[in-house]
């Protein structure tokens, strides 16, 4: 790509696009000229994004078949998949490990970690053929959490961090850069606490990661365009 900041003709997939950060990213990228595929299990929530110019597809990221169909749908539009945001997930915090209901841990991992794996597996062959790709996994300081009730979310996000680094190494020879993004405290349906940044505040950093030059970083985690070294900080306790 001659001009990495020129989004015209580029296809960007965003999972978890019906609300929150995913919705803000979809609106931001389509406004900047990208071909945006907005995917979410909440089909009704995607309709306003279609009105804004996105291509929409109901996608359950815990289903390998759904995710493969999402990738095929994206590629059919332009013949390319340039960027994937593995953004879908469920909220953090909840029951202590001994009190977790049957299936709760597995559902959290499926929504975050397994969904990201399915996304990587579906798009990386396309990106390898075209010798170009940018993949961004939405991470969290929750990976570092040692708070009671955070077992599922911490395990899911820590797993995504490991997956990010491995995928980065595997994609390096094909021009595929894979990085993690920590949005920071953001007002979404999962977090309604006061004094949080709006989802739109995440967009500039996401644009930067989506348009990295070929010699850009890979296998890293960024928070506001600064590298954040997970597990090299005091554990998150509040």
Secondary structure, DSSP 8 states (H G I E B T S, - for coil): ---TT--TT-EEEEESTTSHHHHHHHHHHHHTT-EEEEEES-HHHHHHHHHTT-EEEE--TT-HHHHHHHHHHHHHHHS---EEEE--------S-GGG--TTHHHHHHIIIIIHHHHHHHHHHHHHHHHT-EEEEEEE-GGGG--STT-HHHHHHHHHHHHHHHHHHHHHGGGTEEEEEEE--SB-BTTB--TT-B-GGGGHHHHHHHHT--TTS--S-EEETTEE--TTSS-----
